[in-house]
Amino acid sequence: MQRFARALDALTHILVVVSGIAIALMAVHIVVDIAGRYLFRAPLPGTVEFVSRYYMVVLVFLPLALVQRRDGHFVAGLFTDNLPPRIKRKLIGVTQLTMAGVALLLAWRGVAAAEHATRTGEQVQAAEFVIMSWPGRWLVPLGLTLMALQALVNAVRLFTGRPPDAFEPIH
């Protein structure tokens, strides 16, 4: 279990780095587009399509496992904040298992959508050229699957009495 959790952490770290690079590339892409539009009256073609089909998908889905690991999702603790620690731990464990199930279901449907997009060669027409959009579809099930695996690791840690290591930094 420990080896699996470390491997998951390593993969999560790589995807977070990829997300950071995507943020930088997106910023440069948008700045070049805006500069071209207002300085030279020649915007960079395909900016909206690249941002919506690639950059934003990377930024939303690849860091999900890290958010799950750090317990960074919104929590409505109105009913649970004052529970005894043992009951609260079990409730959070059940929540982690539920999260894993929902994420796996969404990932499964994401794979179906990505397969269909790949088979049909999904593309989007930019102003001057066509952009293959199907590769970005595979990032959705990847991010959701890793999130589900992290939720399972969290649940096992909670149910076995080990601390979830929620706020430890990934090295």
N, C-alpha and C positions, 0 to 999 in steps of 0.2 A: 504494500500500500504506500509506504514511504517513497519507494523508488518511482511509483506511478505519479504520486503527487509532485515529486521533483521534476519529472519529465513534463508534466502538465504545466508547471511553473515556468520551465525553460521555454516551452512553446508559446505560452502566454506572453512572456517577456519579448520574444521575437516579434509577435504580432503587435505588441504595443509599440515597439520600435518602428515597425512598418507603418503603423498609424501615425506616428510622429513625423515620419518622412512624408507621408501623404499630406499632412497638414501643411508642411513647408512647401511642398510642390503645388498644392492647391493655392496657397497664398501667392506664390510667384506667378502661377498661371493667371489668376484673377488680376493681379497688378499689371501684368503685361497686357492683358485684354483691355483693361480700363485705360492704361497709358496709350495703347494703340488707338482706342476709340476716340479719346479726347485730344491727343496730340497729333495724330496722323490721319484721323477719320478712317481708320482701318482696324476694326476690332479683330481679335484673334478668333478665327472660326472654330466652332465646336466647344467653346468654353462651358456653356450651360450644360451641354450634353455630357462632357467629361466630368464636370463637377457632380451632376446628379446621378450619373450611372456608375462612376468609379470612386471618386474621392469621398463622397458622402457615405457610400456603402462601407468603405474601409473604416471611416471614422466612427460609424455607428456600431458595426457588427464585430470588428476584430477585437476591440477592447472589452467586450462583454464578459469574458472569463476573468479578467482582472477586477472588474467592478463586482462580480460575484464573489471573488476571493476576498476582497476587502470589505464585503458587506456594504457596498456603496449604493444600493438601491434605496428608494424612498421607503421609509418605515412609518406606519401609523401605529404608534405604541400606546395609544389611549387606553386600550384594554389589557395590554400585556406588560407595561412598564412596572406594575406593582405586583406581578406574579412572583411566587417563590422561584429562586434560581433554577432548581431542578426541573420544575414544570416548564419554566420559560425555555430552558435548554431543549427539552423534548419538543416543545411547540415549534421552536426554530428549526429543529431537525426535520420535523414533518413538513414545514414550509420549504426547506431546502429540497426535500424529496419531491414535493409538488412542483417546485420550480424546475427541477431536472426533468420531470415528466412533461411539463408544458413546453419546455425548450426543445426536448427531443421530438415532440409532436410537430412543433413549428419547423424544426430542422428537416424532418421527414418530408413535410410539404414543400419546404424550400428546395430539397433535392429534386422533387418531382417537377417543380417550376424550372429549375436550372437545367434539368435534362431536356425538358420540352424546348426551352430557349436554345439550348445547344443543338438539338436535332433540327430545329427550324432555322438555325443561323440568325437568331434575333439580332437586329441592327436598328440603329436610329439614324435618320437623315439629318445631318448638320447642314448649314447653309451651303457649303461647297463640297462636301464629301460625306461618305457613309462611315459610321462608327459601329464596329461590332460591339454590341452591348451584352451579349450572353456571358462573357467571362466574369463580369461583375456579379452575376446571379449566383455563382458558386461561393461567394464570400458570405452570403447569408447563412446557409447551412453550416459552413465551417465555424463561424462565430457562435452560432446557437449550440452546436454540438459541444464545443469547448466550454461554453457556459454551463451546459447540462453536466458535463463531467466534473467541473469545479463544484457545482452544487452537490453532486454525489459525494465528492471528497469531503466537503464541509459537513454533510449529513453523517457520514461515517465517523468523522472526528467528534461530532457532537454526541452521537449515540454511544461511542466507546469511552466517553468521558475525557477525551483529549481536547485541549484548547484548539479552537478552529484556526488559530494563527491569522485571524482576519486582517490585522493591520500591520503584519510584518512586511517589510519591503521585499520585493523580488530582486534577487541579486543577479 
